[in-house]
Amino acid sequence: MIAGFAALTASPALAEKKQLVIVVKGLDNAFFEAIHQGCEKWNGENADSEYECFYTGPASTSDEAGEAQIVADMLAKSSTAAIAISPSNAPLIAQTLKSANATIPVMTIDADLAKEDAGLRKTYLGTDNYLMGKRIGDYIKAAAPEGGKICTIEGNPAADNILRRAQGMRDALSGKEGLAALAGEGGWTEIAGCPVFTNDDGVKGVQAMSDILAANPDLRAFGIMGGWPLFMAPQPYRDLFKPLADKIASNQLVIGAADTIGDEVAIAGEGLVTALVGQRPFEMGYLAPKTMISLIKGEAVADPVFTGLDECTKDTVATCIQK
């Protein structure tokens, strides 16, 4: 009996699985919950694997230090076989990786490290953020070709993915590349106080837009680089923009926004946003474990691995999301 028990406890089926860790910016964000669901789908389809997808992150998206500490803790665990990180503060995560001197495969997901730190990870899996921002800019430019005053709503000042989107939008609007701010190029001018950095706080984003509109009644456009005001604060967003629905419909006020999460597509159907350019977070979470296993095996993995975009307007809400 003792021998049988020893054999049973030593069985590979009962051994602790190696973890393919996904660390996101915060657990309070519906976007990252979609990544979680993709991770769990992979687990369900690969129950017999020696690996499991393990999803974690700080409670709040604004907790940059908390995310960095979780990354350090996961890298120190013997059960961690590979790690995929969505950096909230790219320089801080880069420093964490340097300090840890990790020997396991490291990749980024959803958000990347800055270009100068790209050598710290094997690949990036997620959205082509520059293209995403450019498509938002394309929609704004098509709706208001003569230009005007614009305010950009961003998240964390050190989030590389958001900065790339903002650059893509500026390049599309101006017809030039690399401008740090718009000052009349292509007819567009970024107003004082913008960009607004919300630290991914939806309510803060809506309040900022309310304040900007009050101070600038001739504002022509908002470029929202992350969908937090729409999917984290959908009712305050509706309350702010329902009285302006006619202006949005006639393109007197143009709103180009990122993401297609939560209520965002419904809000587009209600005519309260000009266009959405959405990511595919579920696909990111589903593909991440397979990508990490390939890295563990030393197989060739493309860098970057881009997931696609979904683009929604009021007229396309019924068909705009990839199923």
Secondary structure by P-SEA (a helix, b strand, c coil): caaaaaaaaacccccccccbbbbccccccaaaaaaaaaaaaaaaacccccbbbbbcccccccaaaaaaaaaaaaaacccccbbbbbcccaaaaaaaaaaaccccbbbbcccccccccccccccccccaaaaaaaaaaaaaaaacccccbbbbbbcccccaaaaaaaaaaaaaaccccccccccccccbbbcccccccccccaaaaaaaaaaaaaaccccccccccccccccccaaaaaaacccaaaaaaaccbbbbbcccccaaaaaaaaccccccccccaaaaaaaaaaaaaaaaacccccccbbbbbbbbccccccccccc
